Amino acid sequence: MKKIPSLFERDWDGDRSRVLPVVNPEAQWVIDGEGIPTRKRDGTAVLIRDGKMYARYDAKKGRTPPPDFEPCQEADPETGHRPGWVPVGDKPEYIHHRNAMFPGDEISEMADGTYELCGPGVNGNNEKLEHLHLFPHGYEEINPPPPRSFGDLLEWFKTHLVEGIVWHNGRWDAAALRVVDRRMAKIKRKDFGLPWPVVE
């Protein structure tokens, strides 16, 4: 799963955790009204392929990935991050991945694709779930749809307690029988300096 571009440009010369009111050219299509807004969950990404689970692994600058690492893209020129996948094994760091798997062979019946693993023990359980859960990416469409401008999104996040939004866009190619030109763009509460997780 490739790194998803931000809707707005990051403040590379100041606070890199924030975005500026400047549209990222890679995400202009969102501002133009394209794409479906979906809820961004706060967990860890996993891949299910051919009945097997893979964990996200970020080969950050200077970090040597394991031999079975499958890169998704070249290293990011700004951060050095190089995301990819590794098979879920029996190491302690994969205990929550293993616990999220269904008993028997039921995981082999899950559709191939990427999911967000959330719940107790995962990334601080900021979603406040009682059990581990696999959320298919792009499944939770936000209705009514959120605004798309910088100022309006800032106001929207003040009253909608979600980690973020991911817009999905694609075009069905009838000849190829598949979605092509698949694009994504995201924005998070923290990009605006708003707190996450939210303490109620």
N, C-alpha and C positions, 0 to 999 in steps of 0.2 A: 504494500500500500504506500503510494508515494506521499510525500509531505504535501499537505493541502495549502495552497496559497491563501494569504489573508486578503480580506476584502479591501482593506486600506493599507497604505504604506506604513511600515514600522519606523519608529523614531530612532534610526541607526546612529545618529549623532548625539542623541540625548538618552532618554530612558527607553531602552530597547523592549521593555515589557509593554509599552504603550504604542498606540497607532496614532497617526496624524490624519487630519481631514483631507487626505489626498488619496484618490482611488488608485489601487494597484492595477496597472494596465492588464495584468493577467485575469483580473476579475471584473473588468468593465461590463461584461455580459450580465452580471447580477444587477448593476445599476441600470442597465438597459431593460430590466424587467424579465429577464430570462431565468429559468431554473426554479426548482421546487425547494422551499425552505424546510429543513428538517432539524429536529432537536439534536444537539451535540451532547452526548453523555460523557461523564467524567469517569473513566476507568482505564483499561488497557486494551489495545487492539489485538484481535486474534484473527487468524485465517483458518477456515475449514476448507480442505481440499481433499477430495477422494476419501472422505471418512476419517481424515487425520487432522489434528489441530496443530497450528503453528503459532508461536508467540512472536510478538513484535520485538525487534532488537534494533537499537539505534547505535550504529558503529560511529560514535562521536569522534571528533578530531583526536587522533593519536591512539584510539582504542582499536585493538586488533580483534576482529570478529572471529567467532569459532569457525572451524572448517566447514560445517554444514549450513553456514549463513547464506541466504539467498537475497542479494540486494534488490531493491525496488527502483533505485535511481542512483545517479552519480552523487557524490558528496555535494552538499549545499555550499556554494562559494562564500556565503556570508557567515554561516555558523559551523561549517565542516560536518554537519550531521549527514549520515548516510543510512536511511531507514531500510529495514528488510525483515526477513522472517527466519526463525530457527524452529525445528521440530520440538514440540513439547515432550520432554523426557522425564526422567525420574529424579532430577535434581530438586533440592528444597525450594528453589525460587519458582518452581512451576506447580507448587501444591494447590494453589487456588485454580489454576487452569485445569488440573486433573480433577479437582472436586466439582468443577462446573460441567465436566463431561457427564453424559447421561449413562446410566448403568447399561451393561451389555453392549450391544452394537448400535444403540439408538442414535449415536452421534453420526454414524454413517448415513443416516436418513436425513440429516440436516442438509440444506442446500449449500452448495459450495459458495463461498463468499467471505466477506469480512464482517466481523462483529465487534461490539464493545463489551468486554467482560467487566461487570460492575458488581459490587457487593462487599460484604465483610472481608477485610484483609486486602482489598484491592485499592491502591491509591488513596488510602484514608477513608474509603467508603463515603465520599462526599455526596453521593446520591442518596445516602441514608436508607439503604435497602436492608431487609432482614435476611435475605438469602442471595447467593450468587446467581447472576442472571446474564445471559448472552443476548444483547440487543443487536439485531441486524442493522448495519449502517444504512442510513437513508430511509428507514422504515417509518419513523415517527414524524410524519408531516405536521408542520405547525399551521393551525387554522384558528382564527383568521391569520393570514400571513403577516409577518412583521414588516415594518418599513425597511427601506434600503439606503436611506441617506445617513450620514454621520450623526447629525444632531438628533434625528428621530430615533435612530437605533439606540443612542445613549439613553434617551428617555424611556424607550421600550424596555430596556434591560432593568431599569429601576423598578419596574412593576412586574416583571416576568423572571422568576427565580430559576433560571436554567443556566448551565455553564456556557452555552453558546449555540450558534446556528451554523449549519452546513448547508449550502445550496448545492443541489445536484442538477446537472444539465446533461442531456444526451439526445441523440437523434436515432430513431429506429431505421435501420437499413434493411428494407424488405428483401433485397437480393442476397444479403449476407445473413439474414435472419438473426440479427443481433443489434444491440445498441452500439453506436459508434460516436465518435467525437465526445466521449464522456469527460466531463469537467466537473470540478468541485471548487468551492471557495468557502472560507469560514470567517467567523468573527466570534470573539469571546468576551464575556463580561470584563475580565481582567485587562483586556486590550484598552478599555476605557478608564481603567483605574478603579473599577467597581470591585467590591470584595467577592471572592469565591474561595471556599464555600461560604454560603450565606448563613450567618448565625441568627436564628429567629428568636 
